[in-house]
Amino acid sequence: MKNLTHLLFVLLCICLPVAVHAQKDKDKDDDDSKYLAGAVPEVDGKVVFTKEFSIPGMSQEEIFNRMQKWMEARLKKNENNSRVVYTNPEEGQIVGTGEEWIVFSSSALSLDRTKILYQLSVVCAPEKCTMEVEKIRFNYREGKEKYTAEEWIVDKYALNKAQTKLVRGLAKWRRKTVNFVDDLALGAAEALSASTAKKAAETEQPEAKKEEKSAVSSGPIVITPKAEVEVKTPAETAKATVVPATPLTPATPVASGTMPGYKEVAPDQLPTNAIQMGAGKLVLVIGTDAFNMTMMTANAGGSLGKSSGKPVIFSFLSPDQPYEQMEAAETYTVRFYPANQTEPSVVLECKKMPSQAPMEGQPRMYVGEILKVFVK
């Protein structure tokens, strides 16, 4: 009887983790919208993950330098043959090859993993860049089994006929590969100063589940630079550089009837650190009548910069914010409120400049030429 009890206890210890793991897999199956049709894109029969980044106000040279530094560090982490194999600063091209481990599951008794080999390339241009991950191959069971992405994780093989579920045997491969490419995209975004990209991607909302999309398949990422940058036209040369902060010069007091307690500063003398996202918030104000103003917070952030030599401020509204009145406005005011403050430290009177319409589901950017600056 004692031996039987001992045997039952051992079986329970073995089966319980398996049951828990199976339940986790079931939970994953219940929320696989991120990995369904279109999650693994194909171009001419080849798997090519593409991600576009929009970085208003940043020069091609600066984007190239940041992406090259990021890619070299990212591939060096693998401590193997992963490396940057080609660069062309003039064309803004960077190409690297990588090989690293993807772990499906790990326990004290077993390790299920595959080595993924891939080509990573970036093409940089003024205010934007495109990242591609392609030529993906898998070496499984220490190289005893070899597969290509085209024969293993594409919609044709990894989804059921209705394309509503992942095929069980290939599900882990598709999930882990999409997550792997997402991580690359978010790392690139962080290198380009996307201070909120990773945080937003990692935030879960269990009580209000929505259909998920991978970072790669959800459209371009619009990035707010952490430092002030200058936009130059192609004719002005490829040597566009980051604009250094300008010291604040003695200001002229504003008439007491206009903005008591504030001083006026020339727009080109506003220092870079006068507005620091993460340390406060931007509020856009449309109209001058106190009883008919429209006020909204730039939920997706903002930054100072220059466009065509003019001081500007980039403001971003999140996709769910109303924007009709901003579209109709010709002038508006931007106020920066430091954290826990009820009065703005900086007030900018702006004239709206033309800007590109965003992709669906992405932040909407407004560029305002700074006409007047008032500081506390």
Secondary structure as a PSIPRED ss2 file (coil, helix, strand):
# PSIPRED VFORMAT (PSIPRED V4.0)

   1 M C   1.000  0.000  0.000
   2 K H   0.000  1.000  0.000
   3 N H   0.000  1.000  0.000
   4 L H   0.000  1.000  0.000
   5 T H   0.000  1.000  0.000
   6 H H   0.000  1.000  0.000
   7 L H   0.000  1.000  0.000
   8 L H   0.000  1.000  0.000
   9 F H   0.000  1.000  0.000
  10 V H   0.000  1.000  0.000
  11 L H   0.000  1.000  0.000
  12 L H   0.000  1.000  0.000
  13 C H   0.000  1.000  0.000
  14 I H   0.000  1.000  0.000
  15 C H   0.000  1.000  0.000
  16 L H   0.000  1.000  0.000
  17 P H   0.000  1.000  0.000
  18 V H   0.000  1.000  0.000
  19 A H   0.000  1.000  0.000
  20 V H   0.000  1.000  0.000
  21 H H   0.000  1.000  0.000
  22 A H   0.000  1.000  0.000
  23 Q H   0.000  1.000  0.000
  24 K H   0.000  1.000  0.000
  25 D H   0.000  1.000  0.000
  26 K H   0.000  1.000  0.000
  27 D H   0.000  1.000  0.000
  28 K H   0.000  1.000  0.000
  29 D H   0.000  1.000  0.000
  30 D H   0.000  1.000  0.000
  31 D C   1.000  0.000  0.000
  32 D C   1.000  0.000  0.000
  33 S H   0.000  1.000  0.000
  34 K H   0.000  1.000  0.000
  35 Y H   0.000  1.000  0.000
  36 L C   1.000  0.000  0.000
  37 A C   1.000  0.000  0.000
  38 G C   1.000  0.000  0.000
  39 A C   1.000  0.000  0.000
  40 V C   1.000  0.000  0.000
  41 P C   1.000  0.000  0.000
  42 E E   0.000  0.000  1.000
  43 V E   0.000  0.000  1.000
  44 D C   1.000  0.000  0.000
  45 G C   1.000  0.000  0.000
  46 K E   0.000  0.000  1.000
  47 V E   0.000  0.000  1.000
  48 V E   0.000  0.000  1.000
  49 F E   0.000  0.000  1.000
  50 T E   0.000  0.000  1.000
  51 K E   0.000  0.000  1.000
  52 E E   0.000  0.000  1.000
  53 F E   0.000  0.000  1.000
  54 S E   0.000  0.000  1.000
  55 I C   1.000  0.000  0.000
  56 P C   1.000  0.000  0.000
  57 G C   1.000  0.000  0.000
  58 M C   1.000  0.000  0.000
  59 S C   1.000  0.000  0.000
  60 Q H   0.000  1.000  0.000
  61 E H   0.000  1.000  0.000
  62 E H   0.000  1.000  0.000
  63 I H   0.000  1.000  0.000
  64 F H   0.000  1.000  0.000
  65 N H   0.000  1.000  0.000
  66 R H   0.000  1.000  0.000
  67 M H   0.000  1.000  0.000
  68 Q H   0.000  1.000  0.000
  69 K H   0.000  1.000  0.000
  70 W H   0.000  1.000  0.000
  71 M H   0.000  1.000  0.000
  72 E H   0.000  1.000  0.000
  73 A H   0.000  1.000  0.000
  74 R H   0.000  1.000  0.000
  75 L H   0.000  1.000  0.000
  76 K H   0.000  1.000  0.000
  77 K C   1.000  0.000  0.000
  78 N C   1.000  0.000  0.000
  79 E C   1.000  0.000  0.000
  80 N C   1.000  0.000  0.000
  81 N C   1.000  0.000  0.000
  82 S C   1.000  0.000  0.000
  83 R E   0.000  0.000  1.000
  84 V E   0.000  0.000  1.000
  85 V E   0.000  0.000  1.000
  86 Y E   0.000  0.000  1.000
  87 T E   0.000  0.000  1.000
  88 N E   0.000  0.000  1.000
  89 P C   1.000  0.000  0.000
  90 E C   1.000  0.000  0.000
  91 E C   1.000  0.000  0.000
  92 G C   1.000  0.000  0.000
  93 Q E   0.000  0.000  1.000
  94 I E   0.000  0.000  1.000
  95 V E   0.000  0.000  1.000
  96 G E   0.000  0.000  1.000
  97 T E   0.000  0.000  1.000
  98 G E   0.000  0.000  1.000
  99 E E   0.000  0.000  1.000
 100 E E   0.000  0.000  1.000
 101 W E   0.000  0.000  1.000
 102 I E   0.000  0.000  1.000
 103 V E   0.000  0.000  1.000
 104 F E   0.000  0.000  1.000
 105 S E   0.000  0.000  1.000
 106 S E   0.000  0.000  1.000
 107 S C   1.000  0.000  0.000
 108 A C   1.000  0.000  0.000
 109 L C   1.000  0.000  0.000
 110 S C   1.000  0.000  0.000
 111 L E   0.000  0.000  1.000
 112 D E   0.000  0.000  1.000
 113 R E   0.000  0.000  1.000
 114 T E   0.000  0.000  1.000
 115 K E   0.000  0.000  1.000
 116 I E   0.000  0.000  1.000
 117 L E   0.000  0.000  1.000
 118 Y E   0.000  0.000  1.000
 119 Q E   0.000  0.000  1.000
 120 L E   0.000  0.000  1.000
 121 S E   0.000  0.000  1.000
 122 V E   0.000  0.000  1.000
 123 V E   0.000  0.000  1.000
 124 C E   0.000  0.000  1.000
 125 A E   0.000  0.000  1.000
 126 P C   1.000  0.000  0.000
 127 E C   1.000  0.000  0.000
 128 K E   0.000  0.000  1.000
 129 C E   0.000  0.000  1.000
 130 T E   0.000  0.000  1.000
 131 M E   0.000  0.000  1.000
 132 E E   0.000  0.000  1.000
 133 V E   0.000  0.000  1.000
 134 E E   0.000  0.000  1.000
 135 K E   0.000  0.000  1.000
 136 I E   0.000  0.000  1.000
 137 R E   0.000  0.000  1.000
 138 F E   0.000  0.000  1.000
 139 N E   0.000  0.000  1.000
 140 Y E   0.000  0.000  1.000
 141 R C   1.000  0.000  0.000
 142 E C   1.000  0.000  0.000
 143 G C   1.000  0.000  0.000
 144 K C   1.000  0.000  0.000
 145 E E   0.000  0.000  1.000
 146 K E   0.000  0.000  1.000
 147 Y E   0.000  0.000  1.000
 148 T E   0.000  0.000  1.000
 149 A H   0.000  1.000  0.000
 150 E H   0.000  1.000  0.000
 151 E H   0.000  1.000  0.000
 152 W C   1.000  0.000  0.000
 153 I C   1.000  0.000  0.000
 154 V C   1.000  0.000  0.000
 155 D H   0.000  1.000  0.000
 156 K H   0.000  1.000  0.000
 157 Y H   0.000  1.000  0.000
 158 A H   0.000  1.000  0.000
 159 L E   0.000  0.000  1.000
 160 N C   1.000  0.000  0.000
 161 K C   1.000  0.000  0.000
 162 A C   1.000  0.000  0.000
 163 Q C   1.000  0.000  0.000
 164 T C   1.000  0.000  0.000
 165 K C   1.000  0.000  0.000
 166 L E   0.000  0.000  1.000
 167 V C   1.000  0.000  0.000
 168 R H   0.000  1.000  0.000
 169 G H   0.000  1.000  0.000
 170 L H   0.000  1.000  0.000
 171 A H   0.000  1.000  0.000
 172 K H   0.000  1.000  0.000
 173 W H   0.000  1.000  0.000
 174 R H   0.000  1.000  0.000
 175 R H   0.000  1.000  0.000
 176 K H   0.000  1.000  0.000
 177 T H   0.000  1.000  0.000
 178 V H   0.000  1.000  0.000
 179 N H   0.000  1.000  0.000
 180 F H   0.000  1.000  0.000
 181 V H   0.000  1.000  0.000
 182 D H   0.000  1.000  0.000
 183 D H   0.000  1.000  0.000
 184 L H   0.000  1.000  0.000
 185 A H   0.000  1.000  0.000
 186 L H   0.000  1.000  0.000
 187 G H   0.000  1.000  0.000
 188 A H   0.000  1.000  0.000
 189 A H   0.000  1.000  0.000
 190 E H   0.000  1.000  0.000
 191 A H   0.000  1.000  0.000
 192 L C   1.000  0.000  0.000
 193 S C   1.000  0.000  0.000
 194 A C   1.000  0.000  0.000
 195 S C   1.000  0.000  0.000
 196 T C   1.000  0.000  0.000
 197 A H   0.000  1.000  0.000
 198 K H   0.000  1.000  0.000
 199 K H   0.000  1.000  0.000
 200 A H   0.000  1.000  0.000
 201 A H   0.000  1.000  0.000
 202 E H   0.000  1.000  0.000
 203 T C   1.000  0.000  0.000
 204 E C   1.000  0.000  0.000
 205 Q C   1.000  0.000  0.000
 206 P H   0.000  1.000  0.000
 207 E H   0.000  1.000  0.000
 208 A H   0.000  1.000  0.000
 209 K C   1.000  0.000  0.000
 210 K C   1.000  0.000  0.000
 211 E C   1.000  0.000  0.000
 212 E C   1.000  0.000  0.000
 213 K C   1.000  0.000  0.000
 214 S C   1.000  0.000  0.000
 215 A C   1.000  0.000  0.000
 216 V C   1.000  0.000  0.000
 217 S C   1.000  0.000  0.000
 218 S C   1.000  0.000  0.000
 219 G C   1.000  0.000  0.000
 220 P C   1.000  0.000  0.000
 221 I E   0.000  0.000  1.000
 222 V E   0.000  0.000  1.000
 223 I C   1.000  0.000  0.000
 224 T C   1.000  0.000  0.000
 225 P C   1.000  0.000  0.000
 226 K C   1.000  0.000  0.000
 227 A C   1.000  0.000  0.000
 228 E C   1.000  0.000  0.000
 229 V E   0.000  0.000  1.000
 230 E E   0.000  0.000  1.000
 231 V E   0.000  0.000  1.000
 232 K C   1.000  0.000  0.000
 233 T C   1.000  0.000  0.000
 234 P H   0.000  1.000  0.000
 235 A H   0.000  1.000  0.000
 236 E H   0.000  1.000  0.000
 237 T C   1.000  0.000  0.000
 238 A C   1.000  0.000  0.000
 239 K C   1.000  0.000  0.000
 240 A C   1.000  0.000  0.000
 241 T C   1.000  0.000  0.000
 242 V C   1.000  0.000  0.000
 243 V C   1.000  0.000  0.000
 244 P C   1.000  0.000  0.000
 245 A C   1.000  0.000  0.000
 246 T C   1.000  0.000  0.000
 247 P C   1.000  0.000  0.000
 248 L C   1.000  0.000  0.000
 249 T C   1.000  0.000  0.000
 250 P C   1.000  0.000  0.000
 251 A C   1.000  0.000  0.000
 252 T E   0.000  0.000  1.000
 253 P E   0.000  0.000  1.000
 254 V C   1.000  0.000  0.000
 255 A C   1.000  0.000  0.000
 256 S C   1.000  0.000  0.000
 257 G C   1.000  0.000  0.000
 258 T C   1.000  0.000  0.000
 259 M C   1.000  0.000  0.000
 260 P C   1.000  0.000  0.000
 261 G C   1.000  0.000  0.000
 262 Y C   1.000  0.000  0.000
 263 K E   0.000  0.000  1.000
 264 E E   0.000  0.000  1.000
 265 V E   0.000  0.000  1.000
 266 A C   1.000  0.000  0.000
 267 P H   0.000  1.000  0.000
 268 D H   0.000  1.000  0.000
 269 Q H   0.000  1.000  0.000
 270 L C   1.000  0.000  0.000
 271 P C   1.000  0.000  0.000
 272 T H   0.000  1.000  0.000
 273 N H   0.000  1.000  0.000
 274 A H   0.000  1.000  0.000
 275 I C   1.000  0.000  0.000
 276 Q C   1.000  0.000  0.000
 277 M C   1.000  0.000  0.000
 278 G C   1.000  0.000  0.000
 279 A C   1.000  0.000  0.000
 280 G E   0.000  0.000  1.000
 281 K E   0.000  0.000  1.000
 282 L E   0.000  0.000  1.000
 283 V E   0.000  0.000  1.000
 284 L E   0.000  0.000  1.000
 285 V E   0.000  0.000  1.000
 286 I E   0.000  0.000  1.000
 287 G C   1.000  0.000  0.000
 288 T C   1.000  0.000  0.000
 289 D C   1.000  0.000  0.000
 290 A C   1.000  0.000  0.000
 291 F C   1.000  0.000  0.000
 292 N C   1.000  0.000  0.000
 293 M C   1.000  0.000  0.000
 294 T E   0.000  0.000  1.000
 295 M E   0.000  0.000  1.000
 296 M E   0.000  0.000  1.000
 297 T E   0.000  0.000  1.000
 298 A C   1.000  0.000  0.000
 299 N C   1.000  0.000  0.000
 300 A C   1.000  0.000  0.000
 301 G C   1.000  0.000  0.000
 302 G E   0.000  0.000  1.000
 303 S E   0.000  0.000  1.000
 304 L E   0.000  0.000  1.000
 305 G E   0.000  0.000  1.000
 306 K E   0.000  0.000  1.000
 307 S E   0.000  0.000  1.000
 308 S C   1.000  0.000  0.000
 309 G C   1.000  0.000  0.000
 310 K E   0.000  0.000  1.000
 311 P E   0.000  0.000  1.000
 312 V E   0.000  0.000  1.000
 313 I E   0.000  0.000  1.000
 314 F E   0.000  0.000  1.000
 315 S E   0.000  0.000  1.000
 316 F E   0.000  0.000  1.000
 317 L E   0.000  0.000  1.000
 318 S C   1.000  0.000  0.000
 319 P C   1.000  0.000  0.000
 320 D C   1.000  0.000  0.000
 321 Q C   1.000  0.000  0.000
 322 P C   1.000  0.000  0.000
 323 Y C   1.000  0.000  0.000
 324 E H   0.000  1.000  0.000
 325 Q H   0.000  1.000  0.000
 326 M H   0.000  1.000  0.000
 327 E H   0.000  1.000  0.000
 328 A H   0.000  1.000  0.000
 329 A C   1.000  0.000  0.000
 330 E C   1.000  0.000  0.000
 331 T E   0.000  0.000  1.000
 332 Y E   0.000  0.000  1.000
 333 T E   0.000  0.000  1.000
 334 V E   0.000  0.000  1.000
 335 R E   0.000  0.000  1.000
 336 F E   0.000  0.000  1.000
 337 Y E   0.000  0.000  1.000
 338 P E   0.000  0.000  1.000
 339 A C   1.000  0.000  0.000
 340 N C   1.000  0.000  0.000
 341 Q C   1.000  0.000  0.000
 342 T C   1.000  0.000  0.000
 343 E C   1.000  0.000  0.000
 344 P C   1.000  0.000  0.000
 345 S C   1.000  0.000  0.000
 346 V E   0.000  0.000  1.000
 347 V E   0.000  0.000  1.000
 348 L E   0.000  0.000  1.000
 349 E E   0.000  0.000  1.000
 350 C E   0.000  0.000  1.000
 351 K E   0.000  0.000  1.000
 352 K E   0.000  0.000  1.000
 353 M E   0.000  0.000  1.000
 354 P C   1.000  0.000  0.000
 355 S C   1.000  0.000  0.000
 356 Q C   1.000  0.000  0.000
 357 A C   1.000  0.000  0.000
 358 P C   1.000  0.000  0.000
 359 M C   1.000  0.000  0.000
 360 E C   1.000  0.000  0.000
 361 G C   1.000  0.000  0.000
 362 Q C   1.000  0.000  0.000
 363 P C   1.000  0.000  0.000
 364 R E   0.000  0.000  1.000
 365 M E   0.000  0.000  1.000
 366 Y E   0.000  0.000  1.000
 367 V E   0.000  0.000  1.000
 368 G E   0.000  0.000  1.000
 369 E E   0.000  0.000  1.000
 370 I E   0.000  0.000  1.000
 371 L E   0.000  0.000  1.000
 372 K E   0.000  0.000  1.000
 373 V E   0.000  0.000  1.000
 374 F E   0.000  0.000  1.000
 375 V E   0.000  0.000  1.000
 376 K C   1.000  0.000  0.000
